[in-house]
Amino acid sequence: MTAPLPRPDEPLLQDHLRRAMDVAEAGATVLYRRLAAGLRLAIIEGVLAPGASLPGEREFAETLRLSRATVRKALDSLVAEGFLVRRHGARTAVAARIEKPLASLNSFSEDMRSRGLEPGLVWLHRSVGEAAPAEIMALHLSPGAEVCRLHRIRTGSGKPMAFERAVVPRRFLPDPGLVAGSLYAAMERLGCRPVRALQRLRAAIATAELARLLDLEPGAPLLVAERRCFAEDGSAVEFTETVYCGERYDFVAELRRSERHMVQYQTS
């Protein structure tokens, strides 16, 4: 049985919202925007913790003396922004978002442990086969070269976080069965752990199949990271596509002013 979602300190939340609605977007005449602004502030300031469930729409409306339509529209806007999530048969809850630095080349397991979550996985597919044309190009392989393919759901403390498809040339990973948990831990034992990567991000929405695998609603926002990784000697050792739950992940990058005082952009 799924554990009940934590509830916020409701008197504190109600008081916070009343004050926030008085000042947040005070110039706005549309009530739902002021309520959404108050809830957004409550999430950012930690009054509403990640995973906390909100009162029902009727209870919210009665407490704040607003119409249910106003409350519903405010909640809908925050669901669209990724601050809140909805589950069938459950209350609306604060999204449990994970910040992933773009500049670090950590494994998923290392990311989860650094945030106090227990990494886990559900294997979907492990195989050895001839590299496909896209894999040949990404990994600089010769035609006919063999690769190991690893498809799995990555979890944090039992909750689905991402769907991952990894491809590793067989000369670096002879047998996919050598990967018990962390792929990078296995590659480190084999002396080919990546030290550098090129990563491309794009937005997507959950298909019915991805929604089923990641416990999302169809159409939910996704973040797709396509990564090519290289070992110390420059060899391409991994080509991975990871589909992250957009409502559970934020990608964070530190930006610095260059020595020439200009920012360079790369377009594709």
C-alpha positions as CSV (number, residue, x, y, z in Angstrom):
1,M,0.0,0.0,0.0
2,T,1.3,3.5,-0.9
3,A,2.2,5.6,2.1
4,P,-0.1,8.7,2.5
5,L,1.4,12.0,1.4
6,P,2.6,14.3,4.1
7,R,0.2,17.2,5.0
8,P,1.5,20.7,5.5
9,D,0.8,22.8,8.6
10,E,-2.5,24.0,7.3
11,P,-3.1,27.0,9.7
12,L,0.5,28.2,8.8
13,L,-0.2,27.6,5.1
14,Q,-3.5,29.5,5.2
15,D,-2.0,32.4,7.0
16,H,0.9,32.5,4.5
17,L,-1.4,32.4,1.6
18,R,-3.6,35.3,2.9
19,R,-0.5,37.4,3.4
20,A,1.1,36.4,0.1
21,M,-2.1,37.1,-1.8
22,D,-2.1,40.6,-0.4
23,V,1.4,41.4,-1.7
24,A,2.2,38.9,-4.5
25,E,1.2,40.3,-7.9
26,A,-0.8,42.9,-6.0
27,G,-1.6,44.7,-9.2
28,A,-3.3,41.6,-10.7
29,T,-7.1,41.8,-10.7
30,V,-7.4,38.1,-11.5
31,L,-7.8,36.1,-8.3
32,Y,-6.4,32.8,-9.5
33,R,-3.1,34.5,-10.5
34,R,-2.8,35.9,-7.0
35,L,-3.5,32.5,-5.4
36,A,-1.1,30.8,-7.8
37,A,1.6,33.4,-6.8
38,G,1.0,32.8,-3.1
39,L,1.2,29.0,-3.6
40,R,4.4,29.4,-5.7
41,L,5.9,31.5,-3.0
42,A,4.9,29.0,-0.3
43,I,6.7,26.2,-2.3
44,I,9.9,28.3,-2.9
45,E,10.1,29.4,0.8
46,G,9.6,25.8,2.0
47,V,6.2,26.3,3.7
48,L,5.0,23.6,1.4
49,A,7.7,20.8,1.3
50,P,8.3,18.5,-1.7
51,G,5.8,15.7,-1.7
52,A,3.3,17.5,0.6
53,S,-0.3,17.1,-0.3
54,L,-2.6,20.1,-0.6
55,P,-6.1,20.4,0.9
56,G,-8.9,19.5,-1.4
57,E,-10.4,22.2,-3.8
58,R,-13.6,22.6,-1.7
59,E,-11.6,22.9,1.5
60,F,-9.3,25.4,0.0
61,A,-12.1,27.4,-1.5
62,E,-14.1,27.6,1.8
63,T,-11.0,28.5,3.9
64,L,-9.8,31.3,1.6
65,R,-13.4,32.4,0.6
66,L,-12.8,31.8,-3.1
67,S,-14.7,29.9,-5.7
68,R,-13.7,26.4,-6.5
69,A,-13.2,27.5,-10.1
70,T,-10.6,30.1,-8.9
71,V,-8.8,27.5,-6.8
72,R,-8.9,24.9,-9.7
73,K,-7.5,27.4,-12.2
74,A,-4.6,28.4,-9.8
75,L,-3.7,24.7,-9.2
76,D,-3.9,24.0,-12.9
77,S,-1.5,26.8,-13.7
78,L,1.0,25.4,-11.1
79,V,0.7,21.9,-12.4
80,A,1.5,23.2,-15.9
81,E,4.6,25.0,-14.5
82,G,5.7,21.8,-12.8
83,F,5.4,23.0,-9.2
84,L,2.5,20.7,-8.5
85,V,1.5,17.2,-9.6
86,R,-1.8,15.3,-9.7
87,R,-2.3,11.6,-9.2
88,H,-5.4,9.6,-9.9
89,G,-7.3,9.0,-6.7
90,A,-5.0,11.2,-4.7
91,R,-4.7,14.9,-3.6
92,T,-2.7,17.4,-5.6
93,A,0.9,17.4,-4.2
94,V,4.0,19.5,-4.4
95,A,6.4,18.1,-7.0
96,A,9.5,16.5,-5.5
97,R,12.1,18.1,-7.8
98,I,15.7,17.1,-8.0
99,E,18.4,19.6,-9.1
100,K,21.0,18.0,-11.4
101,P,24.1,20.1,-12.2
102,L,24.8,20.2,-15.9
103,A,28.6,20.5,-15.4
104,S,29.1,17.3,-13.4
105,L,29.6,13.9,-14.8
106,N,28.2,11.9,-11.9
107,S,26.3,8.6,-12.2
108,F,22.6,8.5,-11.5
109,S,23.4,6.5,-8.3
110,E,25.8,9.2,-7.1
111,D,23.2,11.9,-7.8
112,M,20.5,10.1,-5.8
113,R,22.8,9.4,-2.8
114,S,24.0,13.0,-2.7
115,R,20.3,14.0,-2.2
116,G,19.6,11.4,0.5
117,L,17.7,9.0,-1.8
118,E,18.4,5.4,-2.3
119,P,19.2,4.6,-6.0
120,G,17.5,1.7,-7.6
121,L,16.5,0.3,-11.0
122,V,14.1,-1.9,-12.9
123,W,15.7,-3.8,-15.8
124,L,13.7,-3.7,-19.0
125,H,16.2,-5.1,-21.5
126,R,19.9,-6.2,-21.6
127,S,21.4,-7.5,-24.8
128,V,24.4,-7.7,-27.1
129,G,24.1,-6.9,-30.8
130,E,25.5,-5.3,-33.9
131,A,25.7,-1.5,-33.6
132,A,23.0,0.4,-35.5
133,P,24.0,3.3,-37.8
134,A,23.2,6.0,-35.2
135,E,25.3,4.1,-32.6
136,I,28.2,3.7,-35.1
137,M,28.3,7.4,-35.7
138,A,27.9,8.4,-32.0
139,L,30.6,6.0,-30.8
140,H,33.0,6.2,-33.8
141,L,32.6,2.4,-34.4
142,S,33.4,0.3,-37.4
143,P,30.5,-1.3,-39.3
144,G,29.8,-4.7,-37.7
145,A,31.1,-3.7,-34.2
146,E,29.1,-5.2,-31.3
147,V,27.6,-3.1,-28.5
148,C,25.9,-3.8,-25.2
149,R,22.4,-2.3,-24.8
150,L,21.0,-1.5,-21.3
151,H,17.4,-0.3,-20.9
152,R,16.1,0.4,-17.4
153,I,14.0,2.5,-15.2
154,R,16.0,4.5,-12.6
155,T,14.4,5.0,-9.3
156,G,15.0,7.2,-6.2
157,S,13.8,5.6,-2.9
158,G,11.5,3.4,-5.0
159,K,10.0,6.3,-7.0
160,P,10.5,6.3,-10.9
161,M,12.8,9.1,-11.8
162,A,14.0,8.4,-15.4
163,F,14.0,5.9,-18.3
164,E,17.5,5.2,-19.6
165,R,18.8,3.6,-22.7
166,A,22.6,3.1,-22.6
167,V,24.8,1.7,-25.4
168,V,28.5,0.7,-24.6
169,P,30.9,-0.8,-27.2
170,R,31.5,-4.5,-26.3
171,R,35.3,-4.0,-26.3
172,F,34.7,-1.8,-23.1
173,L,31.9,-3.8,-21.6
174,P,32.1,-7.5,-22.7
175,D,28.9,-8.6,-21.0
176,P,25.9,-6.4,-19.9
177,G,25.5,-8.8,-17.0
178,L,28.5,-7.1,-15.4
179,V,26.3,-4.1,-14.6
180,A,24.5,-4.9,-11.4
181,G,23.5,-1.4,-10.4
182,S,25.6,1.6,-11.4
183,L,26.9,1.5,-15.0
184,Y,29.8,3.9,-14.1
185,A,30.8,1.7,-11.2
186,A,31.1,-1.3,-13.5
187,M,33.0,0.8,-16.1
188,E,35.4,2.0,-13.4
189,R,36.2,-1.6,-12.4
190,L,36.9,-2.2,-16.1
191,G,39.1,0.8,-16.4
192,C,37.0,2.8,-18.9
193,R,34.8,5.1,-16.7
194,P,33.9,8.3,-18.6
195,V,35.8,11.5,-17.7
196,R,34.2,13.8,-20.3
197,A,30.8,14.1,-22.0
198,L,28.9,16.0,-24.6
199,Q,25.3,16.4,-23.6
200,R,22.2,17.7,-25.5
201,L,18.9,18.5,-23.8
202,R,15.5,18.7,-25.3
203,A,11.9,18.9,-24.1
204,A,9.3,16.2,-24.7
205,I,6.0,15.0,-23.5
206,A,5.1,11.6,-22.1
207,T,3.7,9.0,-24.5
208,A,1.3,6.5,-23.1
209,E,4.1,4.0,-22.7
210,L,6.5,6.4,-21.0
211,A,3.7,7.6,-18.7
212,R,3.1,4.0,-17.7
213,L,6.8,3.3,-17.0
214,L,7.4,6.5,-15.1
215,D,4.1,6.7,-13.2
216,L,3.0,9.9,-15.0
217,E,0.0,11.2,-16.7
218,P,0.2,11.0,-20.6
219,G,1.3,14.3,-21.9
220,A,3.4,15.1,-18.7
221,P,6.6,17.2,-19.3
222,L,9.8,15.3,-19.9
223,L,13.5,16.3,-20.1
224,V,15.5,14.2,-22.5
225,A,19.3,14.2,-22.2
226,E,21.4,12.6,-24.9
227,R,25.0,12.1,-23.9
228,R,28.1,10.9,-25.5
229,C,30.9,10.0,-23.0
230,F,34.6,9.7,-23.4
231,A,37.3,7.9,-21.4
232,E,40.7,9.3,-20.4
233,D,42.3,8.4,-23.7
234,G,39.5,10.0,-25.7
235,S,37.7,6.8,-26.7
236,A,33.9,7.1,-27.0
237,V,32.7,4.6,-24.4
238,E,29.0,5.4,-23.9
239,F,26.0,6.7,-25.8
240,T,23.0,7.2,-23.5
241,E,19.5,8.7,-23.8
242,T,17.9,9.4,-20.5
243,V,14.3,10.6,-20.2
244,Y,13.8,12.4,-16.9
245,C,10.4,13.2,-15.3
246,G,10.1,17.0,-15.8
247,E,8.1,17.4,-12.7
248,R,10.9,15.8,-10.6
249,Y,14.0,17.2,-12.1
250,D,15.6,20.6,-12.6
251,F,18.8,20.9,-14.5
252,V,21.1,23.6,-13.0
253,A,24.1,25.3,-14.7
254,E,26.5,27.8,-13.2
255,L,27.3,30.6,-15.7
256,R,30.4,32.7,-15.6
257,R,31.5,35.7,-17.6
258,S,34.2,34.8,-20.0
259,E,37.7,36.4,-19.8
260,R,36.8,38.2,-23.1
261,H,33.6,39.5,-21.5
262,M,31.4,37.9,-24.0
263,V,29.1,34.9,-24.1
264,Q,29.3,32.4,-26.9
265,Y,26.3,30.4,-28.0
266,Q,26.3,27.3,-30.0
267,T,23.3,26.5,-32.2
268,S,22.3,23.4,-34.0
